[in-house]
Amino acid sequence: MPNVAKIAHLRRVMRRLTFVVSMATAVSLPLGYFMISFSHQSSSLDYQANLSAERLAEYAYLHGPAWSYAEERLGEIIAGTQLLGASLHERVVVPGGREVVRYAPQPDGPVLERSAAVVVAGKPIATVTVAATLRPLVLSTVLVGLFALLLAGGAFAAMHLLPLRALDETLGQLQASLQTVEAHATETSFAYEELKRQHRLVEETTQELMRARDQAMAADRTKSSFLATMSHELRTPLNAIIGFSEMLSQEVFGPLGNARYRDYCQSISESGRHLLAVINDVLDISKVEAGKLQLHLEAVDLWELLDTCRRLVRAKILEAGVELILDPPAVPVAPLQADSVKLKQVVLNLLSNALKFTPPGGRITVTLGSLPTGEAYFRIADTGIGMSEADIVIAVQPFKQVDNSHTRKYEGTGLGLPLAKALAEQHGGRLDIESRPGEGTAVTVVLPVETLGGARGGLEAEAGNKRLLKA
């Protein structure tokens, strides 16, 4: 009887132990798997959000307020931060709720989201939100739960149904299962520590890259300051060379004695003027890059300014055998608050570029108008050699030319388009280029308008006549 009582007591203990072990197995395995996997996925999303925010902050720091309208470029930046093989849903929202860019489709629910602020100069300018679906994690947890239920059921059946002599064997199997679970836990812990180490390495690399970027920007500012100083110092002797060569070519103090000397002096004067124009462009682009260019704003009538520029290039247009058409706007354009000298420089640079690349018999068309947003624009289109999309990217960079052969054939420093773009942006506007090889180029400058008492009567009369002014 005592042995029977002991066996009965042992059976009761085994039943209780069987129930406890089964419940613990069924609950702890899926719960532990879910918590570890959820923590890992949450850390990954935090890292992705911070990485995207840092890249966008760098881009916004370099491009100023216009950064939020470069949707395609922002999408490329976000794509560059994605981990290999991943396509996480990301969206960027500026204060006020406007969504700037959305990358990848919205994931199916349930969804885990992590956000990070895009900070420039200590001020948050946008929020990056990264989202990923938890559906694969839930499904994996369900599978682990099913496996845990099967394991718990097997343990319960084995411990409850087998005779006592199989108790040792069952306990041995449970011990082996426990060791397997511990081994998996150890591997998971090691993998998590390795992930943290890789994260630290990425952070250190990011800091090094930011330091290198700051050094490069400081060097660029030093270069711009040096160019501005040297350009200013070079203009003084150039003015003397131009003045004295003109005096010699005009024979102010008497004949030179040989007609060739007059031609030589004229060549010196023209070369000096060309060099002075190049130096002025270098000085302007350097001031823009150094942030020292100041605009003297006044009321500017775009129509009058375009007509003045047409008269200034009239002689060169006739000499080149190219037709220049100035098309008045259908609706009067209000005067602008702008720097007339810099705006005229933009127009003359664009006309000079169009004339340079348009063959004899070609046509240059200048159009003026207003956009539905209230902005004014003028468009200079030619029938010249044109450019590809890749060439346009090169053409708007200072001191760049699409092809080295262009430098020999058409001359130039590659400052015309970059300077015009920089001056347009200084006015709060933008410069857009449309071009196709062999079909010509169209450059559009869009400028903000501040109404100063409405459009002028003379401009309304010219628009009403709808006449064409031809060079």
Secondary structure as a PSIPRED ss2 file (coil, helix, strand):
# PSIPRED VFORMAT (PSIPRED V4.0)

   1 M C   1.000  0.000  0.000
   2 P H   0.000  1.000  0.000
   3 N H   0.000  1.000  0.000
   4 V H   0.000  1.000  0.000
   5 A H   0.000  1.000  0.000
   6 K H   0.000  1.000  0.000
   7 I H   0.000  1.000  0.000
   8 A H   0.000  1.000  0.000
   9 H H   0.000  1.000  0.000
  10 L H   0.000  1.000  0.000
  11 R H   0.000  1.000  0.000
  12 R H   0.000  1.000  0.000
  13 V H   0.000  1.000  0.000
  14 M H   0.000  1.000  0.000
  15 R H   0.000  1.000  0.000
  16 R H   0.000  1.000  0.000
  17 L H   0.000  1.000  0.000
  18 T H   0.000  1.000  0.000
  19 F H   0.000  1.000  0.000
  20 V H   0.000  1.000  0.000
  21 V H   0.000  1.000  0.000
  22 S H   0.000  1.000  0.000
  23 M H   0.000  1.000  0.000
  24 A H   0.000  1.000  0.000
  25 T H   0.000  1.000  0.000
  26 A H   0.000  1.000  0.000
  27 V H   0.000  1.000  0.000
  28 S H   0.000  1.000  0.000
  29 L H   0.000  1.000  0.000
  30 P H   0.000  1.000  0.000
  31 L H   0.000  1.000  0.000
  32 G H   0.000  1.000  0.000
  33 Y H   0.000  1.000  0.000
  34 F H   0.000  1.000  0.000
  35 M H   0.000  1.000  0.000
  36 I H   0.000  1.000  0.000
  37 S H   0.000  1.000  0.000
  38 F H   0.000  1.000  0.000
  39 S H   0.000  1.000  0.000
  40 H H   0.000  1.000  0.000
  41 Q H   0.000  1.000  0.000
  42 S H   0.000  1.000  0.000
  43 S H   0.000  1.000  0.000
  44 S H   0.000  1.000  0.000
  45 L H   0.000  1.000  0.000
  46 D H   0.000  1.000  0.000
  47 Y H   0.000  1.000  0.000
  48 Q H   0.000  1.000  0.000
  49 A H   0.000  1.000  0.000
  50 N H   0.000  1.000  0.000
  51 L H   0.000  1.000  0.000
  52 S H   0.000  1.000  0.000
  53 A H   0.000  1.000  0.000
  54 E H   0.000  1.000  0.000
  55 R H   0.000  1.000  0.000
  56 L H   0.000  1.000  0.000
  57 A H   0.000  1.000  0.000
  58 E H   0.000  1.000  0.000
  59 Y H   0.000  1.000  0.000
  60 A H   0.000  1.000  0.000
  61 Y H   0.000  1.000  0.000
  62 L H   0.000  1.000  0.000
  63 H H   0.000  1.000  0.000
  64 G H   0.000  1.000  0.000
  65 P H   0.000  1.000  0.000
  66 A H   0.000  1.000  0.000
  67 W H   0.000  1.000  0.000
  68 S H   0.000  1.000  0.000
  69 Y H   0.000  1.000  0.000
  70 A C   1.000  0.000  0.000
  71 E H   0.000  1.000  0.000
  72 E H   0.000  1.000  0.000
  73 R H   0.000  1.000  0.000
  74 L H   0.000  1.000  0.000
  75 G H   0.000  1.000  0.000
  76 E H   0.000  1.000  0.000
  77 I H   0.000  1.000  0.000
  78 I H   0.000  1.000  0.000
  79 A H   0.000  1.000  0.000
  80 G H   0.000  1.000  0.000
  81 T H   0.000  1.000  0.000
  82 Q C   1.000  0.000  0.000
  83 L C   1.000  0.000  0.000
  84 L C   1.000  0.000  0.000
  85 G C   1.000  0.000  0.000
  86 A C   1.000  0.000  0.000
  87 S C   1.000  0.000  0.000
  88 L C   1.000  0.000  0.000
  89 H E   0.000  0.000  1.000
  90 E E   0.000  0.000  1.000
  91 R E   0.000  0.000  1.000
  92 V E   0.000  0.000  1.000
  93 V E   0.000  0.000  1.000
  94 V C   1.000  0.000  0.000
  95 P C   1.000  0.000  0.000
  96 G C   1.000  0.000  0.000
  97 G C   1.000  0.000  0.000
  98 R C   1.000  0.000  0.000
  99 E E   0.000  0.000  1.000
 100 V E   0.000  0.000  1.000
 101 V E   0.000  0.000  1.000
 102 R E   0.000  0.000  1.000
 103 Y E   0.000  0.000  1.000
 104 A C   1.000  0.000  0.000
 105 P C   1.000  0.000  0.000
 106 Q C   1.000  0.000  0.000
 107 P C   1.000  0.000  0.000
 108 D C   1.000  0.000  0.000
 109 G C   1.000  0.000  0.000
 110 P C   1.000  0.000  0.000
 111 V E   0.000  0.000  1.000
 112 L E   0.000  0.000  1.000
 113 E E   0.000  0.000  1.000
 114 R E   0.000  0.000  1.000
 115 S E   0.000  0.000  1.000
 116 A E   0.000  0.000  1.000
 117 A E   0.000  0.000  1.000
 118 V E   0.000  0.000  1.000
 119 V E   0.000  0.000  1.000
 120 V E   0.000  0.000  1.000
 121 A C   1.000  0.000  0.000
 122 G C   1.000  0.000  0.000
 123 K E   0.000  0.000  1.000
 124 P E   0.000  0.000  1.000
 125 I E   0.000  0.000  1.000
 126 A E   0.000  0.000  1.000
 127 T E   0.000  0.000  1.000
 128 V E   0.000  0.000  1.000
 129 T E   0.000  0.000  1.000
 130 V E   0.000  0.000  1.000
 131 A E   0.000  0.000  1.000
 132 A E   0.000  0.000  1.000
 133 T E   0.000  0.000  1.000
 134 L C   1.000  0.000  0.000
 135 R H   0.000  1.000  0.000
 136 P H   0.000  1.000  0.000
 137 L H   0.000  1.000  0.000
 138 V H   0.000  1.000  0.000
 139 L H   0.000  1.000  0.000
 140 S H   0.000  1.000  0.000
 141 T H   0.000  1.000  0.000
 142 V H   0.000  1.000  0.000
 143 L H   0.000  1.000  0.000
 144 V H   0.000  1.000  0.000
 145 G H   0.000  1.000  0.000
 146 L H   0.000  1.000  0.000
 147 F H   0.000  1.000  0.000
 148 A H   0.000  1.000  0.000
 149 L H   0.000  1.000  0.000
 150 L H   0.000  1.000  0.000
 151 L H   0.000  1.000  0.000
 152 A H   0.000  1.000  0.000
 153 G H   0.000  1.000  0.000
 154 G H   0.000  1.000  0.000
 155 A H   0.000  1.000  0.000
 156 F H   0.000  1.000  0.000
 157 A H   0.000  1.000  0.000
 158 A H   0.000  1.000  0.000
 159 M H   0.000  1.000  0.000
 160 H H   0.000  1.000  0.000
 161 L H   0.000  1.000  0.000
 162 L C   1.000  0.000  0.000
 163 P C   1.000  0.000  0.000
 164 L H   0.000  1.000  0.000
 165 R H   0.000  1.000  0.000
 166 A H   0.000  1.000  0.000
 167 L H   0.000  1.000  0.000
 168 D H   0.000  1.000  0.000
 169 E H   0.000  1.000  0.000
 170 T H   0.000  1.000  0.000
 171 L H   0.000  1.000  0.000
 172 G H   0.000  1.000  0.000
 173 Q H   0.000  1.000  0.000
 174 L H   0.000  1.000  0.000
 175 Q H   0.000  1.000  0.000
 176 A H   0.000  1.000  0.000
 177 S H   0.000  1.000  0.000
 178 L H   0.000  1.000  0.000
 179 Q H   0.000  1.000  0.000
 180 T H   0.000  1.000  0.000
 181 V H   0.000  1.000  0.000
 182 E H   0.000  1.000  0.000
 183 A H   0.000  1.000  0.000
 184 H H   0.000  1.000  0.000
 185 A H   0.000  1.000  0.000
 186 T H   0.000  1.000  0.000
 187 E H   0.000  1.000  0.000
 188 T H   0.000  1.000  0.000
 189 S H   0.000  1.000  0.000
 190 F H   0.000  1.000  0.000
 191 A H   0.000  1.000  0.000
 192 Y H   0.000  1.000  0.000
 193 E H   0.000  1.000  0.000
 194 E H   0.000  1.000  0.000
 195 L H   0.000  1.000  0.000
 196 K H   0.000  1.000  0.000
 197 R H   0.000  1.000  0.000
 198 Q H   0.000  1.000  0.000
 199 H H   0.000  1.000  0.000
 200 R H   0.000  1.000  0.000
 201 L H   0.000  1.000  0.000
 202 V H   0.000  1.000  0.000
 203 E H   0.000  1.000  0.000
 204 E H   0.000  1.000  0.000
 205 T H   0.000  1.000  0.000
 206 T H   0.000  1.000  0.000
 207 Q H   0.000  1.000  0.000
 208 E H   0.000  1.000  0.000
 209 L H   0.000  1.000  0.000
 210 M H   0.000  1.000  0.000
 211 R H   0.000  1.000  0.000
 212 A H   0.000  1.000  0.000
 213 R H   0.000  1.000  0.000
 214 D H   0.000  1.000  0.000
 215 Q H   0.000  1.000  0.000
 216 A H   0.000  1.000  0.000
 217 M H   0.000  1.000  0.000
 218 A H   0.000  1.000  0.000
 219 A H   0.000  1.000  0.000
 220 D H   0.000  1.000  0.000
 221 R H   0.000  1.000  0.000
 222 T H   0.000  1.000  0.000
 223 K H   0.000  1.000  0.000
 224 S H   0.000  1.000  0.000
 225 S H   0.000  1.000  0.000
 226 F H   0.000  1.000  0.000
 227 L H   0.000  1.000  0.000
 228 A H   0.000  1.000  0.000
 229 T H   0.000  1.000  0.000
 230 M H   0.000  1.000  0.000
 231 S H   0.000  1.000  0.000
 232 H H   0.000  1.000  0.000
 233 E H   0.000  1.000  0.000
 234 L H   0.000  1.000  0.000
 235 R H   0.000  1.000  0.000
 236 T H   0.000  1.000  0.000
 237 P H   0.000  1.000  0.000
 238 L H   0.000  1.000  0.000
 239 N H   0.000  1.000  0.000
 240 A H   0.000  1.000  0.000
 241 I H   0.000  1.000  0.000
 242 I H   0.000  1.000  0.000
 243 G H   0.000  1.000  0.000
 244 F H   0.000  1.000  0.000
 245 S H   0.000  1.000  0.000
 246 E H   0.000  1.000  0.000
 247 M H   0.000  1.000  0.000
 248 L H   0.000  1.000  0.000
 249 S H   0.000  1.000  0.000
 250 Q C   1.000  0.000  0.000
 251 E C   1.000  0.000  0.000
 252 V C   1.000  0.000  0.000
 253 F C   1.000  0.000  0.000
 254 G C   1.000  0.000  0.000
 255 P C   1.000  0.000  0.000
 256 L C   1.000  0.000  0.000
 257 G C   1.000  0.000  0.000
 258 N C   1.000  0.000  0.000
 259 A H   0.000  1.000  0.000
 260 R H   0.000  1.000  0.000
 261 Y H   0.000  1.000  0.000
 262 R H   0.000  1.000  0.000
 263 D H   0.000  1.000  0.000
 264 Y H   0.000  1.000  0.000
 265 C H   0.000  1.000  0.000
 266 Q H   0.000  1.000  0.000
 267 S H   0.000  1.000  0.000
 268 I H   0.000  1.000  0.000
 269 S H   0.000  1.000  0.000
 270 E H   0.000  1.000  0.000
 271 S H   0.000  1.000  0.000
 272 G H   0.000  1.000  0.000
 273 R H   0.000  1.000  0.000
 274 H H   0.000  1.000  0.000
 275 L H   0.000  1.000  0.000
 276 L H   0.000  1.000  0.000
 277 A H   0.000  1.000  0.000
 278 V H   0.000  1.000  0.000
 279 I H   0.000  1.000  0.000
 280 N H   0.000  1.000  0.000
 281 D H   0.000  1.000  0.000
 282 V H   0.000  1.000  0.000
 283 L H   0.000  1.000  0.000
 284 D H   0.000  1.000  0.000
 285 I H   0.000  1.000  0.000
 286 S H   0.000  1.000  0.000
 287 K H   0.000  1.000  0.000
 288 V H   0.000  1.000  0.000
 289 E H   0.000  1.000  0.000
 290 A H   0.000  1.000  0.000
 291 G C   1.000  0.000  0.000
 292 K C   1.000  0.000  0.000
 293 L C   1.000  0.000  0.000
 294 Q C   1.000  0.000  0.000
 295 L C   1.000  0.000  0.000
 296 H C   1.000  0.000  0.000
 297 L C   1.000  0.000  0.000
 298 E E   0.000  0.000  1.000
 299 A E   0.000  0.000  1.000
 300 V E   0.000  0.000  1.000
 301 D C   1.000  0.000  0.000
 302 L H   0.000  1.000  0.000
 303 W H   0.000  1.000  0.000
 304 E H   0.000  1.000  0.000
 305 L H   0.000  1.000  0.000
 306 L H   0.000  1.000  0.000
 307 D H   0.000  1.000  0.000
 308 T H   0.000  1.000  0.000
 309 C H   0.000  1.000  0.000
 310 R H   0.000  1.000  0.000
 311 R H   0.000  1.000  0.000
 312 L H   0.000  1.000  0.000
 313 V C   1.000  0.000  0.000
 314 R H   0.000  1.000  0.000
 315 A H   0.000  1.000  0.000
 316 K H   0.000  1.000  0.000
 317 I H   0.000  1.000  0.000
 318 L H   0.000  1.000  0.000
 319 E H   0.000  1.000  0.000
 320 A H   0.000  1.000  0.000
 321 G C   1.000  0.000  0.000
 322 V C   1.000  0.000  0.000
 323 E E   0.000  0.000  1.000
 324 L E   0.000  0.000  1.000
 325 I E   0.000  0.000  1.000
 326 L E   0.000  0.000  1.000
 327 D E   0.000  0.000  1.000
 328 P C   1.000  0.000  0.000
 329 P C   1.000  0.000  0.000
 330 A C   1.000  0.000  0.000
 331 V C   1.000  0.000  0.000
 332 P C   1.000  0.000  0.000
 333 V C   1.000  0.000  0.000
 334 A C   1.000  0.000  0.000
 335 P C   1.000  0.000  0.000
 336 L E   0.000  0.000  1.000
 337 Q E   0.000  0.000  1.000
 338 A E   0.000  0.000  1.000
 339 D C   1.000  0.000  0.000
 340 S H   0.000  1.000  0.000
 341 V H   0.000  1.000  0.000
 342 K H   0.000  1.000  0.000
 343 L H   0.000  1.000  0.000
 344 K H   0.000  1.000  0.000
 345 Q H   0.000  1.000  0.000
 346 V H   0.000  1.000  0.000
 347 V H   0.000  1.000  0.000
 348 L H   0.000  1.000  0.000
 349 N H   0.000  1.000  0.000
 350 L H   0.000  1.000  0.000
 351 L H   0.000  1.000  0.000
 352 S H   0.000  1.000  0.000
 353 N H   0.000  1.000  0.000
 354 A H   0.000  1.000  0.000
 355 L H   0.000  1.000  0.000
 356 K H   0.000  1.000  0.000
 357 F C   1.000  0.000  0.000
 358 T C   1.000  0.000  0.000
 359 P C   1.000  0.000  0.000
 360 P C   1.000  0.000  0.000
 361 G C   1.000  0.000  0.000
 362 G C   1.000  0.000  0.000
 363 R E   0.000  0.000  1.000
 364 I E   0.000  0.000  1.000
 365 T E   0.000  0.000  1.000
 366 V E   0.000  0.000  1.000
 367 T E   0.000  0.000  1.000
 368 L E   0.000  0.000  1.000
 369 G E   0.000  0.000  1.000
 370 S E   0.000  0.000  1.000
 371 L C   1.000  0.000  0.000
 372 P C   1.000  0.000  0.000
 373 T C   1.000  0.000  0.000
 374 G C   1.000  0.000  0.000
 375 E C   1.000  0.000  0.000
 376 A E   0.000  0.000  1.000
 377 Y E   0.000  0.000  1.000
 378 F E   0.000  0.000  1.000
 379 R E   0.000  0.000  1.000
 380 I E   0.000  0.000  1.000
 381 A E   0.000  0.000  1.000
 382 D E   0.000  0.000  1.000
 383 T C   1.000  0.000  0.000
 384 G C   1.000  0.000  0.000
 385 I C   1.000  0.000  0.000
 386 G C   1.000  0.000  0.000
 387 M C   1.000  0.000  0.000
 388 S C   1.000  0.000  0.000
 389 E H   0.000  1.000  0.000
 390 A H   0.000  1.000  0.000
 391 D H   0.000  1.000  0.000
 392 I H   0.000  1.000  0.000
 393 V H   0.000  1.000  0.000
 394 I H   0.000  1.000  0.000
 395 A H   0.000  1.000  0.000
 396 V C   1.000  0.000  0.000
 397 Q C   1.000  0.000  0.000
 398 P C   1.000  0.000  0.000
 399 F C   1.000  0.000  0.000
 400 K C   1.000  0.000  0.000
 401 Q C   1.000  0.000  0.000
 402 V C   1.000  0.000  0.000
 403 D C   1.000  0.000  0.000
 404 N H   0.000  1.000  0.000
 405 S H   0.000  1.000  0.000
 406 H H   0.000  1.000  0.000
 407 T H   0.000  1.000  0.000
 408 R H   0.000  1.000  0.000
 409 K H   0.000  1.000  0.000
 410 Y H   0.000  1.000  0.000
 411 E C   1.000  0.000  0.000
 412 G C   1.000  0.000  0.000
 413 T C   1.000  0.000  0.000
 414 G C   1.000  0.000  0.000
 415 L C   1.000  0.000  0.000
 416 G H   0.000  1.000  0.000
 417 L H   0.000  1.000  0.000
 418 P H   0.000  1.000  0.000
 419 L H   0.000  1.000  0.000
 420 A H   0.000  1.000  0.000
 421 K H   0.000  1.000  0.000
 422 A H   0.000  1.000  0.000
 423 L H   0.000  1.000  0.000
 424 A H   0.000  1.000  0.000
 425 E H   0.000  1.000  0.000
 426 Q H   0.000  1.000  0.000
 427 H C   1.000  0.000  0.000
 428 G C   1.000  0.000  0.000
 429 G C   1.000  0.000  0.000
 430 R E   0.000  0.000  1.000
 431 L E   0.000  0.000  1.000
 432 D E   0.000  0.000  1.000
 433 I E   0.000  0.000  1.000
 434 E E   0.000  0.000  1.000
 435 S E   0.000  0.000  1.000
 436 R E   0.000  0.000  1.000
 437 P C   1.000  0.000  0.000
 438 G C   1.000  0.000  0.000
 439 E C   1.000  0.000  0.000
 440 G E   0.000  0.000  1.000
 441 T E   0.000  0.000  1.000
 442 A E   0.000  0.000  1.000
 443 V E   0.000  0.000  1.000
 444 T E   0.000  0.000  1.000
 445 V E   0.000  0.000  1.000
 446 V E   0.000  0.000  1.000
 447 L E   0.000  0.000  1.000
 448 P C   1.000  0.000  0.000
 449 V C   1.000  0.000  0.000
 450 E C   1.000  0.000  0.000
 451 T C   1.000  0.000  0.000
 452 L C   1.000  0.000  0.000
 453 G C   1.000  0.000  0.000
 454 G C   1.000  0.000  0.000
 455 A C   1.000  0.000  0.000
 456 R C   1.000  0.000  0.000
 457 G H   0.000  1.000  0.000
 458 G H   0.000  1.000  0.000
 459 L H   0.000  1.000  0.000
 460 E H   0.000  1.000  0.000
 461 A H   0.000  1.000  0.000
 462 E H   0.000  1.000  0.000
 463 A H   0.000  1.000  0.000
 464 G H   0.000  1.000  0.000
 465 N H   0.000  1.000  0.000
 466 K C   1.000  0.000  0.000
 467 R C   1.000  0.000  0.000
 468 L C   1.000  0.000  0.000
 469 L E   0.000  0.000  1.000
 470 K E   0.000  0.000  1.000
 471 A C   1.000  0.000  0.000
